[in-house]
Amino acid sequence: MGFLCGIKFKNIACLLGLAIFFISCEEDLATVNSKSTKINFPSQVIYDAKIVQRDSGMVKMRATAPLIEKFELIDTPYVVARKGIDIEYFDRKNPKNPGRITAKFAKMTEMKRFYEARGNVKVITSEGQMFAMQTVFWDQAKKEIYTSDTVYVTDKDGSTLVAANGMRAKDDFSEYTFFNNAGDINAKKIPEQKR
Protein backbone atom coordinates (compact mmCIF):
# COMPACT_ATOMS: atom_id res chain seq x y z
CA MET A 1 0.00 0.00 0.00
CA GLY A 2 2.89 2.33 0.83
CA PHE A 3 4.36 1.57 -2.60
CA LEU A 4 1.10 2.54 -4.41
CA CYS A 5 0.88 5.75 -2.39
CA GLY A 6 4.41 6.65 -3.50
CA ILE A 7 3.49 6.05 -7.16
CA LYS A 8 0.31 8.12 -6.86
CA PHE A 9 2.20 10.92 -5.16
CA LYS A 10 4.85 10.90 -7.91
CA ASN A 11 2.15 10.85 -10.61
CA ILE A 12 0.32 13.73 -8.98
CA ALA A 13 3.60 15.66 -8.66
CA CYS A 14 4.38 14.93 -12.33
CA LEU A 15 0.93 16.00 -13.48
CA LEU A 16 1.12 19.16 -11.37
CA GLY A 17 4.55 19.95 -12.85
CA LEU A 18 3.23 19.40 -16.40
CA ALA A 19 0.17 21.58 -15.69
CA ILE A 20 2.43 24.42 -14.48
CA PHE A 21 4.66 23.96 -17.54
CA PHE A 22 1.71 24.10 -19.97
CA ILE A 23 0.10 27.08 -18.22
CA SER A 24 3.38 29.02 -18.34
CA CYS A 25 3.83 28.03 -22.00
CA GLU A 26 0.29 29.20 -22.73
CA GLU A 27 1.04 32.58 -21.12
CA ASP A 28 4.27 32.88 -23.14
CA LEU A 29 2.40 32.02 -26.35
CA ALA A 30 -0.26 34.62 -25.51
CA THR A 31 2.48 37.21 -25.00
CA VAL A 32 4.18 36.23 -28.26
CA ASN A 33 0.86 36.26 -30.15
CA SER A 34 -0.08 39.70 -28.83
CA LYS A 35 3.35 41.01 -29.88
CA SER A 36 3.19 39.35 -33.29
CA THR A 37 -0.08 41.08 -34.13
CA LYS A 38 1.80 44.36 -33.81
CA ILE A 39 4.65 43.22 -36.05
CA ASN A 40 4.35 44.48 -39.59
CA PHE A 41 5.83 42.24 -42.27
CA PRO A 42 5.94 42.59 -46.05
CA SER A 43 3.31 40.77 -48.09
CA GLN A 44 5.49 41.01 -51.22
CA VAL A 45 9.27 41.27 -51.63
CA ILE A 46 10.87 42.10 -54.97
CA TYR A 47 14.62 41.77 -55.52
CA ASP A 48 16.41 43.70 -58.28
CA ALA A 49 13.18 45.46 -59.20
CA LYS A 50 12.74 47.09 -62.59
CA ILE A 51 9.40 48.88 -62.80
CA VAL A 52 7.92 50.70 -65.79
CA GLN A 53 4.76 52.80 -65.44
CA ARG A 54 2.85 53.83 -68.57
CA ASP A 55 0.00 56.22 -69.22
CA SER A 56 -1.84 56.02 -72.57
CA GLY A 57 1.04 54.05 -74.07
CA MET A 58 3.68 56.60 -73.05
CA VAL A 59 6.34 55.64 -70.50
CA LYS A 60 5.70 57.85 -67.48
CA MET A 61 8.30 56.43 -65.10
CA ARG A 62 11.08 53.84 -64.90
CA ALA A 63 12.39 52.75 -61.51
CA THR A 64 15.08 50.37 -60.37
CA ALA A 65 15.77 49.24 -56.82
CA PRO A 66 17.76 46.38 -55.25
CA LEU A 67 14.87 45.62 -52.86
CA ILE A 68 11.22 46.65 -52.75
CA GLU A 69 8.88 45.53 -49.96
CA LYS A 70 5.08 45.93 -50.10
CA PHE A 71 3.22 46.14 -46.79
CA GLU A 72 -0.43 45.50 -47.70
CA LEU A 73 -1.87 43.75 -44.63
CA ILE A 74 -2.35 46.95 -42.61
CA ASP A 75 -4.78 49.87 -42.52
CA THR A 76 -2.58 52.16 -44.64
CA PRO A 77 -0.57 50.02 -47.07
CA TYR A 78 2.80 51.30 -48.27
CA VAL A 79 5.84 50.31 -50.33
CA VAL A 80 9.45 50.71 -49.13
CA ALA A 81 12.75 50.71 -51.00
CA ARG A 82 15.19 50.30 -48.10
CA LYS A 83 18.32 49.81 -50.19
CA GLY A 84 17.86 52.79 -52.46
CA ILE A 85 15.96 53.71 -55.59
CA ASP A 86 16.69 55.28 -58.96
CA ILE A 87 13.71 56.76 -60.83
CA GLU A 88 13.53 58.27 -64.31
CA TYR A 89 10.37 60.30 -64.86
CA PHE A 90 9.13 61.52 -68.22
CA ASP A 91 7.28 64.77 -68.83
CA ARG A 92 4.89 65.19 -71.77
CA LYS A 93 6.48 68.58 -72.49
CA ASN A 94 9.97 67.10 -72.82
CA PRO A 95 9.59 63.30 -73.31
CA LYS A 96 13.07 62.75 -74.81
CA ASN A 97 14.90 64.19 -71.81
CA PRO A 98 13.75 62.48 -68.58
CA GLY A 99 14.21 63.80 -65.08
CA ARG A 100 15.79 61.62 -62.41
CA ILE A 101 15.42 61.04 -58.68
CA THR A 102 17.88 58.99 -56.62
CA ALA A 103 17.83 58.28 -52.88
CA LYS A 104 19.13 55.74 -50.38
CA PHE A 105 15.59 55.12 -49.01
CA ALA A 106 12.07 55.72 -50.34
CA LYS A 107 8.58 55.14 -48.99
CA MET A 108 5.38 55.38 -51.03
CA THR A 109 1.91 55.49 -49.48
CA GLU A 110 -0.38 55.10 -52.48
CA MET A 111 -3.67 55.48 -50.59
CA LYS A 112 -2.62 58.91 -49.30
CA ARG A 113 -0.67 59.65 -52.50
CA PHE A 114 2.30 60.63 -50.34
CA TYR A 115 5.94 59.84 -51.05
CA GLU A 116 9.17 60.43 -49.17
CA ALA A 117 12.83 59.97 -50.04
CA ARG A 118 15.74 60.04 -47.59
CA GLY A 119 19.50 59.86 -47.71
CA ASN A 120 21.54 61.69 -50.33
CA VAL A 121 18.45 62.63 -52.36
CA LYS A 122 19.11 64.09 -55.81
CA VAL A 123 16.43 65.39 -58.13
CA ILE A 124 17.47 66.32 -61.68
CA THR A 125 14.78 68.02 -63.73
CA SER A 126 14.34 67.51 -67.47
CA GLU A 127 15.75 71.05 -67.89
CA GLY A 128 18.99 70.02 -66.18
CA GLN A 129 18.60 71.62 -62.75
CA MET A 130 19.88 69.49 -59.86
CA PHE A 131 18.42 69.68 -56.35
CA ALA A 132 20.40 67.87 -53.62
CA MET A 133 19.11 67.37 -50.06
CA GLN A 134 18.83 64.72 -47.34
CA THR A 135 15.02 64.36 -47.29
CA VAL A 136 12.18 65.36 -49.58
CA PHE A 137 8.41 64.80 -49.44
CA TRP A 138 5.94 64.74 -52.32
CA ASP A 139 2.25 65.27 -51.61
CA GLN A 140 0.83 64.16 -54.94
CA ALA A 141 -2.73 65.20 -54.01
CA LYS A 142 -1.55 68.80 -53.45
CA LYS A 143 0.99 68.56 -56.33
CA GLU A 144 3.65 69.83 -53.97
CA ILE A 145 7.24 68.83 -53.15
CA TYR A 146 8.84 70.16 -49.96
CA THR A 147 11.64 69.79 -47.44
CA SER A 148 12.96 71.71 -44.44
CA ASP A 149 16.51 70.42 -45.05
CA THR A 150 19.24 72.47 -46.66
CA VAL A 151 18.80 72.29 -50.44
CA TYR A 152 21.69 72.71 -52.87
CA VAL A 153 20.59 73.74 -56.35
CA THR A 154 22.86 73.68 -59.40
CA ASP A 155 21.65 74.93 -62.75
CA LYS A 156 23.00 73.61 -66.06
CA ASP A 157 24.76 76.97 -66.64
CA GLY A 158 26.72 76.60 -63.38
CA SER A 159 24.60 78.87 -61.20
CA THR A 160 24.32 77.64 -57.61
CA LEU A 161 21.93 78.35 -54.80
CA VAL A 162 21.77 77.15 -51.21
CA ALA A 163 18.42 77.22 -49.43
CA ALA A 164 19.39 76.75 -45.77
CA ASN A 165 15.83 76.23 -44.49
CA GLY A 166 14.39 74.14 -47.30
CA MET A 167 11.99 74.73 -50.14
CA ARG A 168 8.47 74.24 -51.46
CA ALA A 169 7.81 73.59 -55.13
CA LYS A 170 5.13 72.52 -57.55
CA ASP A 171 5.71 68.87 -58.38
CA ASP A 172 6.69 69.77 -61.96
CA PHE A 173 9.23 72.34 -60.64
CA SER A 174 7.55 75.10 -62.66
CA GLU A 175 7.43 77.23 -59.48
CA TYR A 176 9.43 76.98 -56.27
CA THR A 177 10.17 78.94 -53.12
CA PHE A 178 13.48 78.71 -51.27
CA PHE A 179 13.82 79.66 -47.61
CA ASN A 180 16.87 81.55 -46.27
CA ASN A 181 18.85 81.28 -49.48
CA ALA A 182 22.14 82.51 -50.89
CA GLY A 183 24.10 81.70 -54.00
CA ASP A 184 25.85 82.56 -57.22
CA ILE A 185 23.20 83.12 -59.89
CA ASN A 186 23.79 83.91 -63.56
CA ALA A 187 22.62 87.52 -64.04
CA LYS A 188 21.42 86.74 -67.59
CA LYS A 189 18.66 84.56 -66.13
CA ILE A 190 17.15 87.36 -63.99
CA PRO A 191 14.30 88.90 -65.98
CA GLU A 192 14.26 92.67 -66.38
CA GLN A 193 11.27 94.53 -65.04
CA LYS A 194 9.27 96.36 -67.69
CA ARG A 195 8.07 99.81 -66.81
Residue, then its C-alpha position, 0 to 999 in steps of 0.5 A: m500500500g505504501f508503494l502505491c501511495g508513493i506512485k500516486f504521489k509521484n504521478i500527482a507531482c508529475l501532473l502538477g509539474l506538467a500543468i504548471f509547464f503548460i500554463s506558463c507556455e500558454e502565457d508565453l504564447a499569448t504574450v508572443n501572439s499579442k506582440s506578433t499582431k503588432i509586427n508588420f511584415p511585407s506581403q510582397v518582396i521584390y529583388d532587383a526590381k525594374i518597374v515601368q509605369r505607362d499612361s496612354g502608351m507613353v512611359k511615365m516612369r522607370a524605376t530600379a531598386p535592389l529591394i522593394e517591400k510591399f506592406e499590404l496587410i495593414d490599414t494604410p498600405y505602403v511600399v518601401a525601397r530600403k536599399g535605395i531607388d533610382i527613378e527616371y520620370f518623363d514629362r509630356k512637355n519634354p519626353k526625350n529628356p527624362g528627369r531623375i530622382t535617386a535616394k538611399f531610401a524611399k517610402m510610397t503610401e499610395m492610398k494617401r498619395f504621399y511619397e518620401a525619399r531620404g539619404n543623399v536625395k538628388v532630383i534632376t529636372s528635365e531642364g537640367q537643374m539638380f536639387a540635392m538634399q537629405t530628405v524630400f516629401w511629395d504630396q501628390a494630391k496637393k501637387e507639392i514637393y517640400t523639405s525643411d533640409t538644406v537644399y543645394v541647387t545647381d543649374k546647367d549653366g553653373s549657377t548655384l543656390v543654397a536654401a538653408n531652411g528648405m523649399r516648397a515647389k510645384d511637383d513639376f518644378s515650374e514654381y518653387t520657393f526657397f527659404n533663407n537662401a544665398g548663392d551665385i546666380n547667372a545675371k542673364k537669367i534674372p528677368e528685367q522689369k518692364r516699366 
